[in-house]
């Protein structure tokens, strides 16, 4: 017989759940804000607005997305290890874990490098157009469209999994091993 897992006490379990939801929903909100900023930068004819958008992305995206993604991933693992759901006992938990790992990895290999590729100091003059700013940035503005769309949809999928808990156990109670 396997050793019984230690579970988090009720108060700690609720705290970790609140932190997990805060990380995921906060990240979804960040995605919406990021998407609006990126679209603004892509569509504006005003050079000052474009410069402000891309400067803002460089300032707030790295600390915000790193904090929220790691908060969501770490609290999800804590819940899996020390609550009744387990980390590999239910398919919905396994899929959520994979979504969290992939999204967090994409933050570090795709989003942060794209934001880091934005020049630290953009030229801000009244005569510069939004198109001129975008040309100076190359492909970065268009590349920044995909991370918030992909992560928002993936986090929404994970949210649905957490609510409906589909697919049952990874191994049924009656299966050997």
C-alpha positions as CSV (number, residue, x, y, z in Angstrom):
1,X,0.0,0.0,0.0
2,X,1.3,3.4,-0.9
3,X,2.2,5.9,1.8
4,X,-0.6,8.5,2.3
5,X,0.2,11.9,0.9
6,X,0.2,14.9,3.3
7,X,-2.3,17.5,2.3
8,X,-2.3,21.2,2.9
9,X,-4.4,22.4,5.8
10,X,-7.7,24.0,4.8
11,X,-6.5,27.6,5.3
12,X,-3.3,27.1,3.3
13,X,-5.1,25.2,0.6
14,X,-7.5,28.2,0.1
15,X,-4.6,30.7,0.2
16,X,-2.7,28.7,-2.5
17,X,-5.9,28.5,-4.6
18,X,-6.5,32.2,-4.3
19,X,-2.9,32.9,-5.4
20,X,-3.2,30.5,-8.2
21,X,-6.4,32.1,-9.5
22,X,-4.8,35.5,-9.1
23,X,-1.8,34.5,-11.1
24,X,-3.9,33.0,-14.0
25,X,-6.6,35.7,-14.1
26,X,-4.0,38.5,-13.7
27,X,-2.0,37.0,-16.6
28,X,-5.2,37.0,-18.7
29,X,-5.8,40.6,-17.8
30,X,-2.2,41.4,-18.7
31,X,-2.7,39.7,-22.0
32,X,-5.7,41.9,-22.8
33,X,-3.7,45.1,-21.9
34,X,-0.8,43.9,-23.9
35,X,-3.0,43.2,-26.9
36,X,-4.5,46.7,-26.8
37,X,-1.1,48.3,-26.5
38,X,0.3,46.2,-29.4
39,X,-2.7,47.0,-31.6
40,X,-2.4,50.7,-30.7
41,X,1.3,50.6,-31.7
42,X,0.5,48.9,-34.9
43,X,-2.4,51.2,-35.9
44,X,-1.4,54.6,-34.8
45,X,-0.1,57.2,-37.1
46,X,1.2,59.3,-34.2
47,X,4.9,58.7,-33.6
48,X,4.7,59.9,-30.0
49,X,2.0,57.4,-29.3
50,X,4.0,54.5,-30.9
51,X,7.1,55.4,-29.0
52,X,5.0,55.5,-25.7
53,X,3.4,52.1,-26.4
54,X,6.7,50.3,-27.1
55,X,8.4,52.0,-24.2
56,X,5.6,51.0,-21.9
57,X,5.8,47.4,-23.2
58,X,9.5,47.3,-22.4
59,X,8.9,48.7,-18.9
60,X,6.0,46.7,-17.6
61,X,5.9,43.4,-19.5
62,X,9.0,41.7,-18.1
63,X,8.3,42.1,-14.4
64,X,4.5,41.6,-14.7
65,X,4.5,38.5,-16.9
66,X,7.4,36.8,-15.1
67,X,5.7,37.3,-11.7
68,X,2.2,36.2,-12.9
69,X,3.4,33.2,-14.9
70,X,5.6,31.9,-12.1
71,X,2.9,32.6,-9.5
72,X,0.4,30.5,-11.5
73,X,2.8,27.7,-12.2
74,X,4.3,27.3,-8.7
75,X,0.9,27.5,-7.0
76,X,-0.5,25.0,-9.5
77,X,2.3,22.6,-8.7
78,X,1.8,23.1,-4.9
79,X,-1.9,22.3,-5.3
80,X,-1.0,19.2,-7.3
81,X,1.4,18.0,-4.8
82,X,-0.5,18.8,-1.6
83,X,-4.2,18.6,-2.4
84,X,-6.6,15.7,-3.1
85,X,-6.2,16.3,-6.9
86,X,-2.6,15.2,-7.1
87,X,-0.2,16.2,-9.9
88,X,-0.7,13.2,-12.1
89,X,-3.9,11.6,-10.8
90,X,-6.4,13.4,-13.1
91,X,-6.1,14.2,-16.8
92,X,-7.4,17.7,-16.4
93,X,-4.6,18.5,-13.9
94,X,-2.0,17.0,-16.2
95,X,-3.2,19.0,-19.1
96,X,-3.3,22.2,-17.0
97,X,0.2,21.5,-15.8
98,X,1.4,21.1,-19.4
99,X,-0.3,24.3,-20.4
100,X,1.3,26.1,-17.5
101,X,4.8,24.8,-18.3
102,X,4.5,25.5,-22.0
103,X,3.2,29.1,-21.5
104,X,5.8,29.9,-18.8
105,X,8.5,28.5,-21.1
106,X,7.2,30.7,-24.0
107,X,7.4,33.7,-21.8
108,X,11.1,33.2,-21.4
109,X,11.9,32.0,-25.0
110,X,9.5,34.1,-27.1
111,X,7.8,37.0,-25.3
112,X,10.7,38.4,-23.2
113,X,13.2,38.2,-26.2
114,X,10.7,40.0,-28.4
115,X,10.2,42.8,-25.8
116,X,14.0,42.9,-25.2
117,X,14.5,43.5,-28.9
118,X,12.7,46.8,-28.7
119,X,15.3,49.6,-28.5
120,X,15.7,51.0,-25.0
121,X,15.4,54.5,-26.4
122,X,13.2,55.3,-29.3
123,X,13.4,58.6,-31.1
124,X,10.5,60.8,-30.0
125,X,10.0,63.8,-32.1
126,X,6.9,65.5,-33.4
127,X,7.9,64.8,-37.0
128,X,8.2,61.0,-36.7
129,X,5.2,59.0,-37.8
130,X,3.9,55.8,-36.3
131,X,4.9,54.0,-39.5
132,X,8.5,55.3,-39.1
133,X,8.6,54.0,-35.5
134,X,7.3,50.6,-36.7
135,X,9.9,50.5,-39.5
136,X,12.6,51.2,-37.0
137,X,11.4,48.3,-34.9
138,X,11.4,45.8,-37.7
139,X,9.3,42.6,-37.1
140,X,8.9,43.1,-33.3
141,X,5.5,44.9,-33.3
142,X,3.9,42.1,-35.3
143,X,5.7,39.4,-33.3
144,X,4.2,40.9,-30.1
145,X,0.7,40.2,-31.3
146,X,0.9,36.4,-30.9
147,X,2.0,35.9,-27.3
148,X,-1.1,37.6,-25.7
149,X,-3.5,35.9,-28.0
150,X,-2.0,32.4,-27.5
151,X,-1.6,32.8,-23.7
152,X,-5.1,34.3,-23.3
153,X,-6.8,31.4,-25.2
154,X,-4.6,28.8,-23.5
155,X,-5.3,30.2,-20.0
156,X,-9.0,30.4,-20.8
157,X,-8.8,26.7,-21.8
158,X,-7.1,25.9,-18.5
159,X,-9.8,27.9,-16.6
160,X,-12.5,25.8,-18.3
161,X,-10.6,22.6,-17.3
162,X,-10.4,23.8,-13.7
163,X,-14.2,24.4,-13.6
164,X,-15.4,21.3,-15.4
165,X,-12.7,18.8,-14.5
166,X,-13.2,16.5,-17.5
167,X,-11.7,13.1,-18.5
168,X,-11.5,11.4,-15.1
169,X,-8.5,9.8,-13.5
170,X,-5.2,9.1,-15.3
171,X,-5.5,5.5,-14.0
172,X,-8.7,4.1,-12.7
173,X,-9.0,2.7,-9.2
174,X,-9.2,-0.9,-10.5
175,X,-6.2,-0.8,-12.8
176,X,-3.1,-2.7,-11.7
177,X,0.0,-0.8,-10.6
